[in-house]
Amino acid sequence: MLSLCQRIAFLVLSVLIATPLVLTAQAPCSYGLSGRVIDLDDGRELDGTFVILTNADQTQITNQHGIFKFTGLCAGSHTLLIRHVGCRDTLIGVHLKKDLKLTIRLPHSAIELGEIDVMDKQPDMIRSQTVNELKDADLDRTRGQSLGESLKLISGVTTLNTGSTISKPMIHGMQGYRVLILNNGIRQEGQQWGNEHAPEIDPFIASKLSVIKGANAVRYGSDAMAGVILVEPAELPDTASVTGEVNLVGMSNGQSGTASGILQGYFDQLKGLSWRAQGTYRKGGNIRTPQYYLKNTGVEEMNYSYTLGYHRKNIGLEAYYSQFNTKVGIFTGAHIGNLSDLKAAFASAKPQDSLASFSYDIGRPYQDVSHELAKAKLHIHLAPRWLLNAQYAYQYNIRQEFDKTPPRSTSYVDPNKPDLDYRITSQTAELVLEHLNIKSFRGQFGASYMNQKNVYLGRFFIPNFKNNTFGVFATERYVRQHLELEAGLRFDQKHLQSYYYTGNVLQSPDLQFRNISWNLGAIIKPTQTFHIFVNAGSAWRAPAPNELYSNGLHQGLGSIERGNPNLKTEQVYNLTVTGLYQTKNYAFELTAYHNQFSNFIYLNPGNQPELTIKGAYPVFNYMQADARISGLDGKASAVFFNSLEITAKSMLLRAWNYSIDDYLVYMPADRYSLDAKVFRRFSGVLQEAYIQGGYQYITKQWRVPDSTDFAPPPKAYGLLSAEIGSRFRFGKQQIVISMTATNLLNTVYRDYLDRFRYFADSQGRNFTLRLRVPFTAYDK
Amino acid sequence: MKTTIQTIAIVAIAALGFSACKKDKKTEEPIVETPIAPTDPPEVITTLRLALKDSASGITKTYAYKDPDGDGGTAGAFLNESGTHDTLVINANTTYFTEVYILDESKNPTDSTSKVIAGEESNEHMLFFNGNPAATGNNGNTIVSSIVPYTVKTNGSNIVIKYLDIDNGSPQRSVGLKTRWRATTPSGGTVYPLTVTLRHQPGAKDGTFAPGETDIDLTFKVKIN
């Protein structure tokens, strides 16, 4: 998959990352950093605010006057994380040359002092929705996994899997078109239509993964029905330096290795200019279930990205380019001929093509996917409290799928030609005008445009199409001490022109959709520690080309899928209520949600299998129904004796299809988890150590529609995991190391939302060794 | 010095990233408005034809299943010389030499998949004839000989089918494109099912039904006079 040139590029990048490990001499560590945290809106001093010095891992909590103080700090760059209940976390970079006193205004701030700069420039919209974040230590725990698997740590997020290497994130039981992924601020436009099409994103580009649960159409686009996943890189450095980080991950199951590096810097001669280069390489072989290896389940991935930034007082510019390349083997035993093969596969105890030995070989069938993203972004402070953001992005996605067997026919010219070959080109542009705090009001007005074209080169499954979408939105927020209110409105128009053949006749249906979405929200803050978030909103999406026009055999799924050209707009009304109670040692979060759908688009199994020359195939037709999905996500955590943390999570979900008066198919089963972590901080070379154990229980999904599946849902299962980790410090050099064991008891299980469950068991025991080395090559 | 390192790093990275590493997959991209015409699709099997030659009279009767547009689209149909018909009619106590043809008639000229199956890929394929389609695999038969020449007796219709061709593997195994059929008992008006299955078993062919996947699976009917 990788060209020689790509391998060389990667090698060069690795060397560049590794060379600057020579450290600069350590400066005396005797400086003080103190400050006061106040509410931006009313100047109130905020007590109980966590002020975390992330690079030294020290935490202070502000007193009743909002004051905090650190002492004995080294000269140089430090990062402060300000965390206050109900406020979005704010990062502040500080360059320490002398004792420093700061005034920090929460929740959002413009520049306060010459020495500090608020890094979090992302507009914080729709605050009345629950945002769950993975960063720092939590994100470290997911390194080496795919994006979908990483997000599973968040309650309410599950995945739709094709084995353990292809994983699509699902929010509240909804996936694909209904989940919007923002990759570095750009909506990810790949080939989302297939259940075995994972998002084409390298999670290593992110310093933070966030999930906003609930319809979020107004700000991000009318189709953000289930929620939004934000993959956010760290801000570029803003003081003269060259820093970086190396991540190495090894996994026993699949014998996979991942190496990822970041190198970034800021020029001291060219003020305001900063840069970053990042790359990841990953290779893994056959996955092992508790009893056998699965043939052809290897993966090879190579990703890289570059960022160039320029920041001056009132203007910021950013250019970004990234490429994602993956080659994923599909378990050969899961590739079936017809319905009888599938039944036979399900009846057999051990799948076909289960192996006794390990291999890295990736043969047919496999997927070869590339995704390219180039983006340019501009933000200008037009006037005090007025900001303008403009961005443009270009994305190009190639998805090539190779069937299990190359063509047999003698006339076939190129047997290495992919059987399915789709290329989608997307261009997006967005303009947002934002104002901060004008008499307790803040808001955004914006417009967005997307132009997309899709072509196929191999076998027909979805048509060629051109898609133009235009949207405008406005949102305002009213902020008081105990209450925040917000409202937003959006209008979108979509034009979809498709091209395909019926027999030899070219069809070119032309469809127009337009609709409104809205949201209303409130945050009620009776006390500093207890907040209630209420959000109601609507979202809609036009039927997608595969839902309208697909017609043929979905090889990977062994089924015939038929689109329905008469599909109408799908609409959802969502209500999400979250209660949050948070003190120093306790945190409780409960989210209740309800989604009411009209014209929910789904694949409905046909009554009669269709006879083909290959035998009988199940037929699925795209249909629409009124439906609902509602549920509860709960999380509770408590810290005892400053050294024991217990976390419990639960996720309950109910879904109903009104038109057939039965359950909705392919919804996640209820699940519960319990984790306990014992941790201790030290002051020597060993700075911190922890040991953690967890148990996750997934119930049987018996809420399925009658007799529509090839096989009954698998039984409930529980998985035990354990982790041990520590952080070392040699002078200024930090090293973070951890060892994780998942499925510790090597439990044999199958998951309802894993398509391989018809054929094989899920992944067995896996040990993961993770090493993270942040470094500073040079710091003024 | 530090700036020099930084500059070199950026120039090196940028040069590698933006010029040399472009994927070269963008060639031959079609125009959105004119998708690739359906006359140039990848391989598809449209037709399975059975030719039964009566060894006594020398007359050959053919029966076929045709699905000209492949899977999906318009459904296929069973045909014989006189039209839609899925029932094979044979005489008891008569020997038939049967040949199976597997074709892609969407190509011009017609593409013969059975030639490949008989030739270079014969060690990857095996055809099965099964008297009871409800039974999984090859269980609708009595296996008379599991070694070369593979021989079965179909349940119900009681046709003894002996394989006449062998593959290029080692050890050599039967293929099933050429077989000899002989029934001893008239069916007395009863019509029995007869399933023809082509199994694709690359690297796994062992003379049994189980390995691999199904390429063709068609159920004809058979009447014995």
Interface residues (C-beta under 8 A of the other chain):
Chain A: S3 C5 Q6 I8 A9 V12 L13 L16 P20 V242 L263 G265 F267 D268 Q269 W275 A277 Y304 Y306 Y321 Q323 N325 H335 I336 G337 N338 S340 D341 K343 A344 A347 Q352 S370 E372 I398 K404 T405 P407 R408 S409 T410 S411 Y412 K417 D419 R423 K453 N454 V455 Y456 L457 G458 R459 F460 P463 N464 F465 K466 Y499 Y500 Y501 G503 N504 L506 S508 N551 G552 L553 I560 R562 E610 L611 T612 I613 K614 G615 A616 Y617 A777 Y778
Chain B: K2 T3 I5 Q6 A9 I10 A12 I13 A14 L16 G17 F18 A20 C21 K23 K25 E28 E29 P30 I31 V32 E33 T34 P35 I36 A37 P38 T39 P41 P42 E43 I45 T46 T47 L48 Y65 D67 D69 D71 G72 G73 A75 G76 D104 K107 D111 S112 T113 K115 V116 I117 E121 T136 G137 T197 H200 P202 A204 A210 P211 G212 E213 T214 D215 I216 D217 L218
